[in-house]
Amino acid sequence: METAPTSKLDAPYSAPALAARIAVVGAGISGLVAASILAERGAHVAVFDLGRGPGGRMSQRREKITVSPLADASEAADLPSLEVRFDHGAQCFTVSDPNVLSFLERRFGGTGALAEWKGRFGGWDAEKGEFIPEAGEDAGTAPGEGRAQGDQGGGELGFKRRWVGVPGMNALCQALLLPPPAASASSNDTEMINARFGVQVARADWLERTDPAGISESTEGTSLRPSWELFSSSGESLGLFHGLVIAAAYRTMPVLLPDLPRLAQVRQGLAEVRASPRFAMMLAFAEPLGHVAFDGVDVVGNDVVGG
């Protein structure tokens, strides 16, 4: 079992004795939901992410384009430009679990960061070249209980409620770093989540340390508590933590986790994960596509374009 120098093991915690310190690697939606729930329950959470800000797959791409799509490079500099935004990772999400709906209401209610997307949705049958409309909310299918996408019973797809971040999907991740709306003015929740961006967590060491607070399991009268110490790619110690949540790309997990017998099954499972690449095409048009009869579509019957 790996141990750290005595000076590290005897170092005092910077957080209050009864508040666990939890490290979360990854500031995407999964990592920040976990961080938010932990902070609500009294933990002091440190979030680390290599990116410039929160988001992960919920990040938004911003580009400036010229008003005239026919302008060449020499003319473009003199033309006015517009900023376009692409939610290229996730355009929306659906919810089927009532616990998740409760979390959304508790965490985002009244913030303006979450809204229901009421657009025109359906499916595109790639084999027939036909658009399959989605049943309306009042078409006899309860919100969130529609038929599975691709079920063409009655010539329509089942209704689904879709949710989006406002003004972009990454607004949800930004809001999760803030205190919940219901937090009182005297609450310390503003200090519960500390996020550091532009930091690559390169290694996580498992430590055994004596905890004078006596809040962990005791062995022969001595409080012995295992802790994590994280290190950046430059070798900087990022701190000692009681718990570790890894919500980053699965390829980084075996690199972070120490080679300990208790983690052998986890490492083996991660090694067996296989991922398929996906490409996102971001297009901006000079004029609205008024002839397109939908705002969002799922491609049916094509393994290349379909999800």
C-alpha positions in Angstrom: 0.0 0.0 0.0 1.3 3.4 -0.9 2.0 5.9 1.8 3.1 9.5 1.9 5.9 11.1 3.9 5.1 11.7 7.6 4.9 15.5 7.0 2.0 15.0 4.6 0.2 12.5 6.9 0.4 14.8 9.9 -0.6 17.9 8.0 -3.9 19.4 9.4 -7.0 19.6 7.3 -7.9 23.0 6.0 -11.6 22.3 6.3 -13.6 22.1 9.6 -13.1 18.7 11.3 -16.6 17.5 10.8 -16.9 18.5 7.1 -15.6 16.0 4.6 -13.4 17.3 1.8 -14.3 15.7 -1.5 -12.4 16.1 -4.8 -14.3 16.0 -8.1 -12.3 15.6 -11.3 -14.3 16.9 -14.2 -16.6 19.9 -14.4 -19.1 18.5 -16.8 -22.8 18.0 -15.9 -22.1 14.7 -14.1 -19.3 16.1 -12.0 -21.1 19.3 -11.1 -24.4 17.6 -10.2 -22.3 15.3 -7.8 -20.5 18.4 -6.4 -23.8 20.2 -5.9 -25.4 17.4 -4.0 -22.3 16.8 -1.9 -22.2 20.5 -1.0 -25.9 20.5 -0.1 -25.1 17.8 2.4 -22.3 19.7 4.0 -19.2 18.6 2.2 -16.4 20.9 1.1 -15.9 20.2 -2.6 -13.0 21.0 -4.8 -13.6 20.7 -8.5 -10.8 20.3 -11.0 -11.0 20.6 -14.8 -8.5 21.0 -17.6 -10.9 23.2 -19.6 -11.2 27.0 -19.3 -14.6 26.8 -17.6 -17.4 24.4 -16.7 -19.3 22.5 -19.3 -17.7 19.3 -20.6 -20.2 17.9 -23.1 -22.5 20.8 -22.2 -19.9 23.3 -23.5 -21.0 25.9 -26.0 -19.0 26.9 -29.1 -19.0 30.6 -30.1 -18.0 31.8 -33.6 -18.1 35.1 -35.4 -19.4 35.1 -39.0 -19.7 37.8 -41.6 -23.1 38.9 -42.6 -22.5 38.2 -46.3 -21.6 34.5 -46.9 -20.2 35.4 -50.3 -17.5 37.7 -49.1 -13.9 36.7 -49.7 -11.1 37.0 -47.2 -10.1 40.5 -48.3 -13.7 41.8 -48.0 -14.7 40.0 -44.8 -12.6 42.3 -42.5 -14.7 45.3 -43.5 -18.1 43.6 -43.1 -20.1 43.5 -39.9 -20.0 40.2 -38.1 -22.5 38.3 -36.0 -21.8 35.9 -33.1 -23.3 32.5 -33.4 -23.5 29.9 -30.7 -23.5 26.2 -31.0 -24.6 23.7 -28.3 -22.5 21.1 -30.2 -22.3 18.5 -27.4 -25.9 18.3 -26.1 -28.7 20.4 -27.6 -31.3 19.4 -25.0 -32.1 16.6 -22.6 -35.2 14.6 -21.5 -36.0 13.4 -18.0 -37.9 10.2 -17.0 -36.8 9.9 -13.3 -39.0 11.9 -10.9 -36.0 12.3 -8.6 -34.2 14.1 -11.3 -37.2 16.3 -12.0 -37.2 17.2 -8.3 -33.5 18.0 -8.4 -34.0 20.3 -11.4 -36.8 22.2 -9.7 -34.9 22.5 -6.5 -31.6 23.5 -8.1 -32.7 25.6 -11.0 -36.2 26.9 -10.1 -36.3 30.6 -10.2 -32.8 31.0 -11.6 -33.8 31.4 -15.3 -31.0 28.9 -16.3 -33.4 26.1 -17.2 -36.4 26.2 -19.6 -38.6 23.7 -21.5 -37.9 23.7 -25.2 -41.3 23.9 -26.9 -40.4 23.3 -30.5 -41.4 21.1 -33.5 -39.8 17.7 -33.1 -40.0 14.4 -34.9 -38.0 11.7 -36.7 -36.6 11.5 -40.2 -37.1 8.1 -41.8 -33.9 7.8 -43.9 -35.2 4.8 -45.9 -38.5 6.4 -46.9 -37.3 10.0 -47.0 -40.2 11.0 -44.8 -40.6 13.2 -41.7 -42.5 11.5 -38.8 -44.1 14.1 -36.6 -44.1 13.8 -32.9 -47.4 13.6 -31.0 -48.3 16.9 -29.3 -48.4 17.2 -25.5 -52.3 17.1 -25.7 -52.3 14.0 -27.9 -53.0 11.6 -25.2 -49.5 10.9 -24.1 -48.4 12.2 -20.7 -45.3 14.4 -20.5 -42.2 12.3 -20.1 -44.1 9.1 -20.8 -44.1 9.1 -24.6 -43.5 6.0 -26.7 -39.8 5.3 -27.4 -38.3 7.4 -30.2 -38.8 5.3 -33.4 -42.1 3.9 -32.4 -44.3 4.8 -35.3 -47.7 3.7 -33.8 -50.4 5.9 -35.4 -47.9 7.6 -37.7 -46.5 9.7 -34.8 -43.6 9.5 -32.4 -44.4 9.7 -28.7 -44.3 13.1 -27.0 -41.2 14.0 -25.0 -40.5 17.0 -22.8 -37.2 18.5 -23.6 -35.2 20.9 -21.4 -32.4 23.3 -22.3 -30.1 25.7 -20.6 -30.6 29.4 -21.0 -29.0 31.1 -22.8 -26.9 28.0 -23.6 -26.5 24.5 -22.3 -23.4 25.4 -20.3 -25.5 27.8 -18.2 -26.7 24.8 -16.2 -23.1 23.9 -15.3 -22.3 27.5 -14.4 -25.4 27.6 -12.1 -24.4 24.5 -10.3 -21.2 26.2 -9.1 -23.4 28.8 -7.3 -25.4 28.4 -4.1 -28.9 26.9 -4.6 -31.7 29.5 -4.8 -33.1 28.4 -1.4 -29.8 28.9 0.4 -30.2 31.5 3.2 -28.2 34.6 3.4 -26.3 33.2 6.4 -25.4 30.0 4.6 -21.8 29.1 3.9 -22.7 27.3 0.6 -20.8 29.9 -1.4 -17.6 28.4 0.1 -18.7 24.8 -0.3 -17.6 24.4 -3.9 -14.2 25.6 -5.0 -13.5 25.2 -8.7 -10.1 25.3 -10.4 -9.9 25.3 -14.2 -7.0 24.8 -16.5 -5.7 22.2 -14.1 -4.9 18.6 -15.2 -5.1 16.0 -12.4 -2.5 13.5 -13.4 -2.3 11.3 -10.3 -4.3 10.3 -7.3 -2.5 8.6 -4.4 -4.2 6.6 -1.7 -3.0 7.4 1.8 -3.5 6.1 5.3 -3.5 8.8 8.0 -4.4 9.4 11.6 -7.3 11.7 11.9 -7.5 13.5 15.3 -11.1 14.4 14.7 -12.1 10.8 15.3 -14.9 10.9 12.7 -13.8 7.8 10.9 -13.6 4.1 11.8 -11.3 3.3 14.7 -8.8 0.5 15.0 -7.4 -0.4 18.4 -8.3 3.1 19.7 -6.7 5.0 16.9 -8.7 6.8 14.3 -7.3 5.6 11.0 -8.7 7.2 7.9 -7.7 6.6 4.3 -7.3 9.8 2.2 -6.6 10.8 -1.3 -3.9 13.2 -2.4 -4.1 14.6 -5.9 -1.3 15.8 -8.0 -1.3 18.0 -11.2 0.7 17.3 -14.3 3.4 19.6 -13.1 3.7 17.7 -9.8 1.9 20.2 -7.7 0.0 18.7 -4.8 -3.7 19.7 -5.1 -4.6 18.8 -1.6 -5.7 15.9 0.7 -9.3 14.7 0.4 -11.6 12.3 2.2 -13.3 11.2 -1.0 -12.7 11.2 -4.7 -15.2 11.5 -7.6 -13.9 11.0 -11.1 -16.4 12.4 -13.7 -13.9 12.8 -16.6 -13.5 10.8 -19.8 -13.2 7.1 -19.0 -9.8 6.9 -20.7 -8.3 9.1 -17.9 -9.6 7.0 -15.1 -7.1 4.2 -15.2 -4.3 6.8 -15.3 -5.6 8.6 -12.2 -6.4 5.5 -10.1 -3.5 3.9 -8.2 -2.7 0.3 -8.9 -4.2 -1.2 -5.7 -5.8 -4.6 -5.2 -9.0 -3.1 -4.0 -9.3 -1.2 -7.3 -8.4 -4.1 -9.6 -12.0 -4.8 -10.6 -12.7 -1.2 -11.3 -9.6 -0.9 -13.5 -10.4 -4.0 -15.4 -13.9 -2.8 -16.1 -12.6 0.5 -17.4 -10.1 -1.3 -19.7 -13.0 -3.2 -21.3 -15.0 -0.1 -22.2 -15.2 0.6 -25.9 -16.2 3.9 -27.3 -17.3 4.9 -30.8 -16.3 8.4 -32.2 -19.0 10.9 -33.0 -18.8 14.0 -35.2 -20.8 17.2 -34.8 -21.4 19.5 -37.8 -22.0 23.1 -36.9 -23.7 25.1 -39.7 -24.8 28.7 -39.8 -27.1 30.1 -42.5 -27.6 33.6 -43.7 -31.3 33.3 -43.6 -33.7 31.2 -41.4 -34.6 27.9 -43.0 -38.3 28.6 -43.1 -39.0 25.6 -45.3 -37.8 23.1 -42.7 -40.8 21.8 -40.8 -39.1 21.0 -37.6 -36.7 22.4 -34.9 -35.2 19.0 -33.9 -35.2 15.6 -35.5 -33.9 12.1 -34.8 -32.7 10.1 -37.8 -34.3 6.7 -38.0 -33.0 3.8 -40.2 -29.4 5.0 -40.7 -26.6 3.8 -38.5 -24.2 6.5 -39.7 -26.3 9.6 -39.1 -28.6 8.2 -36.5 -27.7 8.4 -32.8 
